[in-house]
Amino acid sequence: MVDRKEIEHLGDLVKVELKEPEKYIKQVEQILNYFDSLDKVDFHSDDILRTEVAAENLRDDVHEPCGDSLIEHLKKDQNNFIRAPKMV
């Protein structure tokens, strides 16, 4: 059972202010129950589950040159470096 104090603690850990922690209790319990269900799954094989694709069925890797017009539209900084948007 998840309680209000645990939800508030999770909010503190992820640096999020939760105005109504009670409304997240049911969601967190559903997530935990789902993980419990996944833990109960019994695999009898160590084989990796994957789909193999033959090399003949893959597309050819072809170089497609890009014009200089893309670079010209980007903001540039000192020494001709490209400035990316700030990460918040």
DSSP file (Angstrom, degrees, kcal/mol; ACC not computed):
  #  RESIDUE AA STRUCTURE BP1 BP2  ACC     N-H-->O    O-->H-N    N-H-->O    O-->H-N    TCO  KAPPA ALPHA  PHI   PSI    X-CA   Y-CA   Z-CA
    1    1 A M              0   0    0      0, 0.0     2,-0.4     0, 0.0    24,-0.0   0.000 360.0 360.0 360.0 129.3    0.0    0.0    0.0
    2    2 A V        -     0   0    0     23,-0.1     2,-0.2     4,-0.0    27,-0.1  -0.770 360.0-162.7 -94.1 137.3    1.4    3.4   -1.0
    3    3 A D     >  -     0   0    0     -2,-0.4     4,-1.8     1,-0.1     3,-0.4  -0.700  34.4 -98.6-118.3 174.2    0.6    6.3    1.3
    4    4 A R  H  > S+     0   0    0      1,-0.2     4,-2.6    -2,-0.2     5,-0.2   0.860 119.0  57.4 -57.5 -40.5    0.7   10.1    1.0
    5    5 A K  H  > S+     0   0    0      1,-0.2     4,-2.1     2,-0.2    -1,-0.2   0.887 106.3  49.1 -62.3 -39.9    4.2   10.3    2.7
    6    6 A E  H  > S+     0   0    0     -3,-0.4     4,-2.4     2,-0.2    -1,-0.2   0.889 110.6  50.4 -67.1 -39.1    5.7    8.1    0.0
    7    7 A I  H  X S+     0   0    0     -4,-1.8     4,-2.4     2,-0.2    -2,-0.2   0.920 110.7  49.1 -64.9 -42.9    4.2   10.1   -2.8
    8    8 A E  H  X S+     0   0    0     -4,-2.6     4,-2.2     2,-0.2    -2,-0.2   0.891 110.2  51.9 -62.2 -38.7    5.5   13.3   -1.3
    9    9 A H  H  X S+     0   0    0     -4,-2.1     4,-2.3     2,-0.2    -2,-0.2   0.912 108.8  50.0 -64.4 -42.5    9.0   11.7   -1.0
   10   10 A L  H  X S+     0   0    0     -4,-2.4     4,-2.0     1,-0.2    -2,-0.2   0.914 109.5  52.2 -61.0 -42.0    8.9   10.6   -4.6
   11   11 A G  H  <>S+     0   0    0     -4,-2.4     5,-3.0     1,-0.2     4,-0.3   0.905 109.3  49.3 -59.8 -42.2    7.9   14.2   -5.5
   12   12 A D  H ><5S+     0   0    0     -4,-2.2     3,-0.9     3,-0.2    -1,-0.2   0.896 108.6  53.7 -63.9 -39.8   10.9   15.5   -3.5
   13   13 A L  H 3<5S+     0   0    0     -4,-2.3    -2,-0.2     1,-0.2    -1,-0.2   0.882 114.9  38.9 -63.8 -38.6   13.2   13.1   -5.3
   14   14 A V  T 3<5S-     0   0    0     -4,-2.0    -1,-0.2     2,-0.1    -2,-0.2   0.327 113.0-118.1 -95.6   8.1   12.2   14.2   -8.8
   15   15 A K  T < 5 +     0   0    0     -3,-0.9     2,-0.4    -4,-0.3    -3,-0.2   0.907  67.6 137.0  59.0  46.5   12.0   17.8   -7.7
   16   16 A V      < -     0   0    0     -5,-3.0     2,-0.7    -6,-0.1    -1,-0.2  -0.988  52.2-134.8-125.1 131.8    8.3   18.2   -8.4
   17   17 A E        -     0   0    0     -2,-0.4     2,-0.6    -3,-0.1    -9,-0.0  -0.768  19.6-158.3 -86.8 118.6    5.9   20.0   -6.2
   18   18 A L        -     0   0    0     -2,-0.7    -7,-0.0     1,-0.2    -6,-0.0  -0.869  12.0-173.7-100.8 117.2    2.7   17.9   -5.8
   19   19 A K  S    S+     0   0    0     -2,-0.6    -1,-0.2     1,-0.3    -2,-0.0   0.831  85.8  25.9 -79.3 -32.2   -0.3   19.9   -4.8
   20   20 A E    >   +     0   0    0      1,-0.1     3,-1.3     2,-0.0     4,-0.3  -0.673  66.0 171.1-130.8  78.5   -2.6   16.8   -4.4
   21   21 A P  T >> S+     0   0    0      0, 0.0     3,-1.5     0, 0.0     4,-0.5   0.774  72.1  70.4 -60.7 -26.6   -0.4   13.7   -3.6
   22   22 A E  H >> S+     0   0    0      1,-0.3     3,-1.1     2,-0.2     4,-0.5   0.836  88.9  61.3 -61.3 -32.8   -3.5   11.6   -2.9
   23   23 A K  H <4 S+     0   0    0     -3,-1.3     4,-0.4     1,-0.2    -1,-0.3   0.654 102.5  52.3 -72.2 -11.6   -4.5   11.5   -6.5
   24   24 A Y  H <> S+     0   0    0     -3,-1.5     4,-2.6    -4,-0.3     5,-0.2   0.550  85.8  85.2 -96.4 -10.3   -1.3    9.8   -7.4
   25   25 A I  H <X S+     0   0    0     -3,-1.1     4,-2.3    -4,-0.5     5,-0.2   0.936  91.6  45.4 -59.2 -49.2   -1.6    7.0   -4.9
   26   26 A K  H  X S+     0   0    0     -4,-0.5     4,-2.2     1,-0.2    -1,-0.2   0.899 113.1  50.7 -62.8 -41.1   -3.8    4.8   -7.1
   27   27 A Q  H  > S+     0   0    0     -4,-0.4     4,-2.1     2,-0.2    -1,-0.2   0.920 111.3  47.1 -63.9 -43.9   -1.6    5.3  -10.2
   28   28 A V  H  X S+     0   0    0     -4,-2.6     4,-2.5     1,-0.2    -1,-0.2   0.893 111.1  52.2 -66.0 -39.1    1.6    4.4   -8.3
   29   29 A E  H  X S+     0   0    0     -4,-2.3     4,-2.5    -5,-0.2    -1,-0.2   0.899 108.7  50.8 -63.2 -39.6    0.0    1.3   -6.9
   30   30 A Q  H  X S+     0   0    0     -4,-2.2     4,-2.1     2,-0.2    -2,-0.2   0.899 110.6  49.2 -63.6 -40.4   -1.1    0.2  -10.4
   31   31 A I  H  X S+     0   0    0     -4,-2.1     4,-2.1     2,-0.2    -2,-0.2   0.930 112.3  47.4 -63.7 -45.6    2.5    0.7  -11.6
   32   32 A L  H  X S+     0   0    0     -4,-2.5     4,-2.1     1,-0.2    -2,-0.2   0.889 111.0  51.7 -64.7 -38.9    3.9   -1.3   -8.7
   33   33 A N  H  X S+     0   0    0     -4,-2.5     4,-2.2     2,-0.2    -1,-0.2   0.881 107.8  52.8 -64.7 -37.3    1.3   -4.1   -9.3
   34   34 A Y  H  X S+     0   0    0     -4,-2.1     4,-2.2     2,-0.2    -2,-0.2   0.918 108.7  49.0 -64.2 -42.6    2.3   -4.2  -12.9
   35   35 A F  H  X S+     0   0    0     -4,-2.1     4,-2.2     1,-0.2    -1,-0.2   0.876 108.5  54.2 -64.8 -35.7    5.9   -4.7  -12.0
   36   36 A D  H  X S+     0   0    0     -4,-2.1     4,-1.2     2,-0.2    -1,-0.2   0.915 107.8  50.5 -61.4 -41.5    4.9   -7.4   -9.6
   37   37 A S  H  X S+     0   0    0     -4,-2.2     4,-0.5     1,-0.2     3,-0.5   0.910 109.8  50.0 -62.2 -42.3    3.1   -9.2  -12.5
   38   38 A L  H >< S+     0   0    0     -4,-2.2     3,-1.0     1,-0.2    -1,-0.2   0.868 106.2  56.1 -64.5 -36.0    6.2   -8.9  -14.6
   39   39 A D  H 3< S+     0   0    0     -4,-2.2    -1,-0.2     1,-0.2    -2,-0.2   0.792 102.9  56.5 -65.7 -26.8    8.4  -10.3  -11.8
   40   40 A K  H 3< S+     0   0    0     -4,-1.2    -1,-0.2    -3,-0.5     2,-0.2   0.596  78.7 111.5 -82.4 -10.9    6.1  -13.4  -11.7
   41   41 A V    <<  -     0   0    0     -3,-1.0     2,-0.6    -4,-0.5    -3,-0.0  -0.465  60.7-146.8 -67.3 130.4    6.6  -14.2  -15.4
   42   42 A D        -     0   0    0     -2,-0.2     2,-0.5     2,-0.0    -1,-0.1  -0.884  11.6-166.7-106.8 116.2    8.6  -17.4  -15.7
   43   43 A F        -     0   0    0     -2,-0.6    -2,-0.0     1,-0.1     0, 0.0  -0.885   8.6-173.1-101.2 127.6   11.0  -17.8  -18.6
   44   44 A H        +     0   0    0     -2,-0.5     2,-0.4     2,-0.0    -1,-0.1   0.378  66.2  66.0 -97.2   3.7   12.4  -21.3  -19.2
   45   45 A S        -     0   0    0      2,-0.1    -2,-0.0     1,-0.1     0, 0.0  -0.950  59.1-156.3-130.5 145.8   14.8  -20.2  -21.9
   46   46 A D        +     0   0    0     -2,-0.4    -1,-0.1     2,-0.1     2,-0.1   0.369  59.8 123.1 -95.0   2.7   17.8  -18.0  -22.0
   47   47 A D        -     0   0    0      1,-0.1     2,-0.4     3,-0.0    -2,-0.1  -0.360  67.2-119.0 -65.5 142.3   17.3  -17.4  -25.7
   48   48 A I        -     0   0    0     -2,-0.1     2,-0.7     1,-0.0    -1,-0.1  -0.684  22.9-127.6 -82.0 132.5   17.0  -13.8  -26.7
   49   49 A L        +     0   0    0     -2,-0.4     2,-0.3     2,-0.0    -1,-0.0  -0.721  53.3 134.0 -82.4 117.7   13.7  -12.9  -28.2
   50   50 A R        -     0   0    0     -2,-0.7     2,-0.6     2,-0.0    -3,-0.0  -0.984  52.9-120.6-157.5 162.8   14.4  -11.2  -31.5
   51   51 A T        -     0   0    0     -2,-0.3     2,-0.4     2,-0.0    -2,-0.0  -0.956  28.1-146.7-111.0 122.7   13.5  -11.1  -35.2
   52   52 A E        -     0   0    0     -2,-0.6     2,-0.4     0, 0.0    -2,-0.0  -0.708   9.1-162.6 -91.9 140.6   16.2  -11.8  -37.6
   53   53 A V        -     0   0    0     -2,-0.4     5,-0.1     3,-0.0     2,-0.1  -0.984  22.2-121.2-122.2 129.7   16.3  -10.1  -41.0
   54   54 A A    >   -     0   0    0     -2,-0.4     3,-1.7     1,-0.1     4,-0.3  -0.377  21.1-121.6 -68.2 146.7   18.4  -11.4  -43.8
   55   55 A A  G >  S+     0   0    0      1,-0.3     3,-1.2     2,-0.2    -1,-0.1   0.793 111.3  63.8 -60.3 -28.5   21.0   -8.9  -45.2
   56   56 A E  G 3  S+     0   0    0      1,-0.2    -1,-0.3     0, 0.0    -2,-0.0   0.761  98.0  56.4 -67.4 -22.6   19.5   -9.3  -48.6
   57   57 A N  G <  S+     0   0    0     -3,-1.7    -1,-0.2     2,-0.1     2,-0.2   0.449  88.6  95.1 -89.9  -0.2   16.2   -7.7  -47.3
   58   58 A L  S <  S-     0   0    0     -3,-1.2     2,-0.1    -4,-0.3     3,-0.1  -0.609  80.6-109.4 -89.6 152.1   17.9   -4.5  -46.0
   59   59 A R        -     0   0    0     -2,-0.2     2,-0.2     1,-0.1    -1,-0.1  -0.386  38.9 -97.0 -74.6 156.8   18.0   -1.4  -48.1
   60   60 A D        -     0   0    0     -2,-0.1     2,-0.9     1,-0.1    -1,-0.1  -0.525  33.9-120.8 -72.3 140.9   21.3   -0.2  -49.6
   61   61 A D        -     0   0    0     -2,-0.2     2,-0.5    -3,-0.1    -1,-0.1  -0.756  40.7-179.2 -85.3 107.8   23.1    2.4  -47.5
   62   62 A V        -     0   0    0     -2,-0.9     2,-0.4     2,-0.0    -3,-0.0  -0.928  26.8-127.6-117.2 131.1   23.3    5.4  -49.9
   63   63 A H        -     0   0    0     -2,-0.5    -2,-0.0     1,-0.0     0, 0.0  -0.631  22.7-170.1 -76.2 125.1   24.9    8.7  -49.2
   64   64 A E        -     0   0    0     -2,-0.4    -2,-0.0     2,-0.0    -1,-0.0  -0.929  19.1-136.2-117.8 105.8   22.6   11.6  -49.9
   65   65 A P        -     0   0    0      0, 0.0     2,-0.4     0, 0.0    -2,-0.0  -0.267  11.9-141.5 -63.9 145.0   24.4   14.9  -49.7
   66   66 A C        -     0   0    0      1,-0.1    -2,-0.0     2,-0.0     0, 0.0  -0.884  20.7-116.2-106.2 137.4   22.7   17.8  -48.0
   67   67 A G    >   -     0   0    0     -2,-0.4     3,-0.8     1,-0.1     4,-0.4  -0.192  22.4-113.4 -67.8 163.9   23.0   21.3  -49.3
   68   68 A D  T 3> S+     0   0    0      1,-0.2     4,-1.8     2,-0.1     3,-0.3   0.589  99.2  90.5 -72.4 -10.2   24.7   24.1  -47.4
   69   69 A S  H 3> S+     0   0    0      1,-0.2     4,-1.0     2,-0.2    -1,-0.2   0.822  80.9  56.6 -61.0 -32.4   21.3   25.9  -47.1
   70   70 A L  H X4 S+     0   0    0     -3,-0.8     3,-0.8     1,-0.2     4,-0.5   0.941 108.1  46.2 -63.5 -47.3   20.6   24.1  -43.8
   71   71 A I  H >4 S+     0   0    0     -4,-0.4     3,-1.1    -3,-0.3    -1,-0.2   0.857 106.0  60.6 -63.5 -36.5   23.8   25.3  -42.1
   72   72 A E  H 3< S+     0   0    0     -4,-1.8    -1,-0.2     1,-0.2    -2,-0.2   0.781 102.1  52.7 -64.4 -26.6   23.2   28.9  -43.4
   73   73 A H  T << S+     0   0    0     -4,-1.0    -1,-0.2    -3,-0.8    -2,-0.2   0.562  90.1  95.9 -87.8  -9.0   19.9   29.2  -41.5
   74   74 A L  S <  S-     0   0    0     -3,-1.1     2,-0.3    -4,-0.5    10,-0.1  -0.528  83.9-106.8 -82.8 149.4   21.4   28.2  -38.1
   75   75 A K        -     0   0    0      8,-0.3     8,-2.3    -2,-0.2     2,-0.3  -0.546  38.2-155.3 -71.8 136.3   22.5   30.7  -35.6
   76   76 A K  B     -A   82   0A   0     -2,-0.3     6,-0.2     6,-0.2     2,-0.1  -0.867   8.0-163.6-116.6 151.4   26.2   30.9  -35.3
   77   77 A D    >   -     0   0    0      4,-3.4     3,-1.2    -2,-0.3     4,-0.2  -0.323  48.5 -35.4-113.7-164.5   28.4   32.1  -32.4
   78   78 A Q  G >  S+     0   0    0      1,-0.3     3,-1.5     2,-0.2    -1,-0.3  -0.192 127.4  18.0 -56.5 148.5   32.0   33.1  -32.1
   79   79 A N  G 3  S-     0   0    0      1,-0.3    -1,-0.3    -3,-0.1    -2,-0.0   0.728 129.2 -73.2  59.7  25.2   34.5   31.3  -34.3
   80   80 A N  G <  S+     0   0    0     -3,-1.2    -1,-0.3     1,-0.2    -2,-0.2   0.699  87.4 152.4  67.4  21.8   31.7   30.1  -36.6
   81   81 A F    <   -     0   0    0     -3,-1.5    -4,-3.4    -4,-0.2     2,-0.4  -0.531  47.7-115.4 -78.6 151.7   30.3   27.5  -34.1
   82   82 A I  B     -A   76   0A   0     -6,-0.2     2,-0.5    -2,-0.2    -6,-0.2  -0.742  23.5-139.1 -89.9 134.0   26.6   26.6  -34.2
   83   83 A R        -     0   0    0     -8,-2.3    -8,-0.3    -2,-0.4     3,-0.1  -0.825  15.8-158.3 -96.9 124.8   24.6   27.6  -31.2
   84   84 A A        -     0   0    0     -2,-0.5     3,-0.1     1,-0.1   -10,-0.0  -0.612  32.5 -87.4 -95.1 159.0   22.0   25.1  -30.1
   85   85 A P        -     0   0    0      0, 0.0    -1,-0.1     0, 0.0     2,-0.1  -0.310  52.6 -96.4 -63.5 150.9   18.9   25.9  -27.9
   86   86 A K        -     0   0    0      1,-0.1     2,-0.5    -3,-0.1    -3,-0.0  -0.411  32.2-127.3 -68.8 142.2   19.4   25.9  -24.2
   87   87 A M              0   0    0      1,-0.1    -1,-0.1    -2,-0.1    -3,-0.0  -0.802 360.0 360.0 -89.6 127.4   18.4   22.7  -22.3
   88   88 A V              0   0    0     -2,-0.5    -1,-0.1     0, 0.0    -2,-0.0   0.417 360.0 360.0-105.6 360.0   16.1   23.5  -19.5
